[in-house]
Amino acid sequence: MIGGELNEASDGRAGAALARVVGLPGAILLGLGSIVGTGAFVSIGIAAGVAGPSVLVAIAVGALLATCNGLSSAQLAAAHPVSGGTYEYGYRFLSPALGFSAGWMFLCAKSASAATAALGFAGYALDGFGVTEPGSRVGLAIAGTIVLTLLVIGGMRRSNAANAVVVGFTLFTLAAFVVWGLPAVIERGPATLSGTFSGLSDFRSLLEASALMFVAYTGYGRIATLGEEVREPRTTIPRAIVATLFVSAALYIGVGLVAVGTVGAGNLARMTAETAAPLEEAARSFAGPGLAGLLAIGAITAMLGVLLNLILGLSRVLLAMARRGDAPAPLAAVEARSGSPRRAVLAVGAAIALIALIGDVRVTWSFSAFTVLVYYAITNLAALRLPPEARLFPRWISVAGLAGCLGLAFWVEPGAWLTGLGLLGAGLLAWAILRSEENPS
């Protein structure tokens, strides 16, 4: 059923329907709430440690790849508007194994991204009090995860209202950072930005940084994974994804220019490693404690917004997997009063809290990069299988997205992609065993 408003799992198994309560403004805010946070406040500093001043080029490369993937996601979500994102698309347009792989990689990737957001929130919150001890950062990250998990359990309407406030304040603080920092960039830029293009000869570092920055844009996927809760999905989802990517790309380029241009790529990377609060430290260098304090508040709300939206998206994918039997059946329950998949939300919150125990944003973000690139490679492959009447954009967009994802996936740290491959293999093995037990020959 192309373009239909499905209220059941796509395999035909009936389940409690999620209410369609999200319009275009709400969908854009959900996308921005998932993107504008970790990407601006943490990942630019991580990527700067890899590519130096050329991180500005990596931000643009990541945006181009995200646009291709976003358009593929948009037409898939418009054609098949159910919760679950590429997990459902893989099953419908590719094969059960690839569908499960997409769902499993999404859970792995975005749980790691959520843990990064939780640690980033804790870093900015504690930096204002001069606390940089890793144990304190981990403890606060887990506490924040618990609180937001309980908020998401309350249902989509309440979560949307909180998200709108968070996104508005975050955009304001980042805009203030850019505008206030431009004079300092003009003054210091000749020294701090001099290697922006000369550093492009280090192709490996540029590709790794591009992979890390690509992940910073992938919050638009929350719009697609919430397809069952979006009104008029065939028009709303594509428009929301394009608008979200345009705003976030412009913001990232502006933030990256000011951050690198004021303190230098090396200092920005060091601040990220030491405090997980690089923009606050950069703001102090050119505007003093006033802007730094405002930025810290914006970062805290932004990270919480990202965490909120990731818990939402992850729980909806887990819900879809449980509906189909690829996750424990009790996780498919939707509470009648709140309209929330409470058990799936609780399971996701627990997983994020466990990953946050790693305590290192570079490790969690690098792992997320590989697994999310595999996920979006499957997205583009599924988009190539859409029938002509369901296609909204030219095929070359999905081809470019597929090639870009596969081309960047193995340029992240070897430990990250080896771990990702191991988890993918382990997940497929467990899935095959479960399937064989359910359908003995």
C-alpha positions, -999 to 999 in steps of 0.1 A, spaced: 0 0 0 21 29 -13 14 62 5 -12 47 27 -17 57 63 -8 24 79 -18 18 116 -5 -17 118 29 -33 115 38 -37 79 38 -75 81 1 -74 87 2 -81 124 -22 -59 142 -9 -37 170 -21 -8 190 -19 23 168 0 54 176 -19 86 172 -10 110 144 -4 142 164 27 157 147 23 184 120 50 201 99 62 226 125 64 198 151 82 175 127 108 202 120 113 209 157 117 171 163 144 170 136 162 201 149 159 188 185 177 156 175 204 174 154 212 207 170 229 195 202 256 170 202 267 180 167 272 216 175 284 213 211 306 182 210 312 166 176 328 196 159 354 195 186 359 157 181 362 161 143 386 191 148 410 168 166 410 145 135 411 170 106 424 202 122 410 234 105 398 212 76 369 202 99 351 231 82 353 211 49 342 180 67 311 198 80 301 206 44 309 170 31 288 156 60 259 179 50 260 168 14 259 131 23 231 138 49 211 155 22 212 125 -1 203 102 27 176 125 40 159 126 6 160 88 4 146 86 39 119 111 30 105 92 0 106 59 19 88 74 49 62 90 26 56 57 8 55 36 40 46 59 69 49 35 99 71 36 130 105 18 126 123 37 98 147 17 78 140 -14 98 105 -14 82 118 -3 48 144 -31 48 117 -57 54 93 -42 29 117 -35 0 148 -57 6 149 -88 28 142 -98 64 179 -101 71 186 -66 59 156 -53 77 167 -68 110 203 -55 103 190 -20 99 170 -21 131 198 -36 151 224 -11 137 200 18 145 196 6 181 234 3 184 242 36 167 217 58 183 221 44 217 257 54 215 247 88 202 223 92 231 250 83 255 273 109 239 245 135 243 241 125 280 278 128 286 279 161 268 251 175 289 269 164 320 301 180 308 286 214 302 266 213 334 296 204 355 321 227 337 304 257 351 312 245 386 348 236 377 341 199 380 359 178 354 361 145 372 350 117 349 330 98 375 308 129 383 302 133 345 291 97 342 268 99 372 250 130 360 247 116 325 229 86 339 207 107 361 197 129 331 189 97 311 166 85 338 147 117 340 141 120 303 131 84 300 103 91 325 93 122 305 90 103 273 68 76 290 43 104 295 34 104 257 42 123 225 22 155 232 40 162 264 73 154 248 66 177 218 59 207 241 91 202 260 110 198 227 98 231 213 111 251 243 144 233 242 150 239 204 140 275 206 165 283 233 193 263 217 190 281 184 191 314 203 223 306 222 241 292 191 231 323 171 245 345 199 278 325 199 282 330 161 273 367 160 294 375 191 323 355 178 326 368 143 347 399 153 372 376 170 373 354 139 382 384 118 410 392 142 424 357 148 413 339 117 445 344 96 463 323 121 437 298 133 421 291 99 452 291 77 453 253 73 417 249 63 424 239 27 461 231 29 451 203 53 430 186 26 460 166 14 456 144 45 427 126 28 423 99 54 418 124 82 393 144 61 372 113 54 372 102 91 362 137 101 334 137 75 321 104 88 320 119 123 303 150 112 278 131 91 265 115 123 258 150 136 232 155 109 213 122 112 188 135 137 165 140 107 159 103 109 137 109 140 111 124 116 111 92 95 110 68 124 80 87 138 62 82 105 32 66 122 26 97 143 30 124 116 -1 139 99 -1 138 61 32 120 60 37 120 22 40 158 22 50 166 58 80 142 61 100 154 29 94 190 37 104 186 73 136 167 65 147 193 39 140 222 62 158 206 91 189 198 71 191 233 56 189 250 90 213 226 108 239 228 80 240 266 81 242 266 119 270 240 120 291 259 95 287 291 114 295 275 148 325 256 133 339 288 118 337 307 151 349 278 173 379 270 151 385 306 141 387 318 177 407 292 196 422 270 168 414 234 160 440 219 183 427 238 214 391 230 205 399 192 204 418 195 237 388 212 253 365 185 240 386 157 255 392 174 288 357 188 296 333 177 269 323 214 268 344 230 241 321 258 230 318 271 265 356 273 268 358 290 233 332 316 243 352 325 274 382 333 251 364 360 232 334 371 252 341 363 289 318 345 314 285 361 303 282 345 269 300 313 282 273 309 309 245 315 284 261 290 260 264 264 288 227 267 295 219 264 258 242 233 256 226 217 286 191 222 271 203 211 237 218 179 249 187 171 269 167 178 237 188 154 217 186 128 244 148 132 245 144 128 208 168 98 206 148 80 233 117 87 213 132 74 180 149 44 196 118 33 214 97 35 182 122 13 163 122 -12 192 84 -11 192 84 -20 155 109 -48 160 88 -62 189 57 -61 167 74 -83 142 89 -107 167 125 -95 163 125 -82 199 107 -96 230 69 -94 224 61 -75 257 80 -45 242 52 -41 216 27 -29 242 13 7 239 -3 22 270 -39 32 263 -39 63 284 -6 80 274 -3 64 239 33 56 248 52 23 243 62 24 279 82 -9 280 102 -1 249 110 34 263 123 19 296 144 -7 277 160 21 256 167 43 287 185 14 304 207 7 274 217 43 271 226 45 307 248 14 304 267 29 274 272 62 292 294 42 317 321 43 290 325 80 299 345 90 267 326 110 241 352 102 214 347 65 218 309 66 219 307 90 189 332 71 167 313 38 173 280 56 164 296 68 131 303 34 117 270 18 128 248 47 115 266 47 81 257 10 78 221 18 87 219 46 61 235 24 34 206 1 39 182 31 37 196 41 3 195 5 -10 158 3 0 151 36 -17 165 22 -49 138 -5 -48 109 19 -46 85 15 -75 84 45 -100 50 57 -88 63 61 -52 96 78 -61 98 115 -52 134 122 -62 159 109 -89 176 75 -84 211 91 -85 204 107 -51 201 73 -35 231 59 -55 252 88 -42 240 82 -7 248 45 -8 283 51 -22 290 78 3 279 57 33 299 27 22 329 49 13 331 66 47 321 37 70 356 22 72 375 55 77 365 58 113 389 44 140 395 6 134 383 -3 169 350 14 162 342 -4 129 356 -38 142 333 -35 172 304 -25 149 310 -55 126 312 -78 156 279 -66 169 263 -68 135 275 -104 132 264 -113 167 229 -98 161 224 -116 129 235 -149 145 211 -144 174 183 -135 150 189 -166 128 188 -188 159 155 -173 171 140 -176 136 150 -212 134 135 -220 168 102 -202 158 100 -221 125 116 -255 129 119 -275 97 
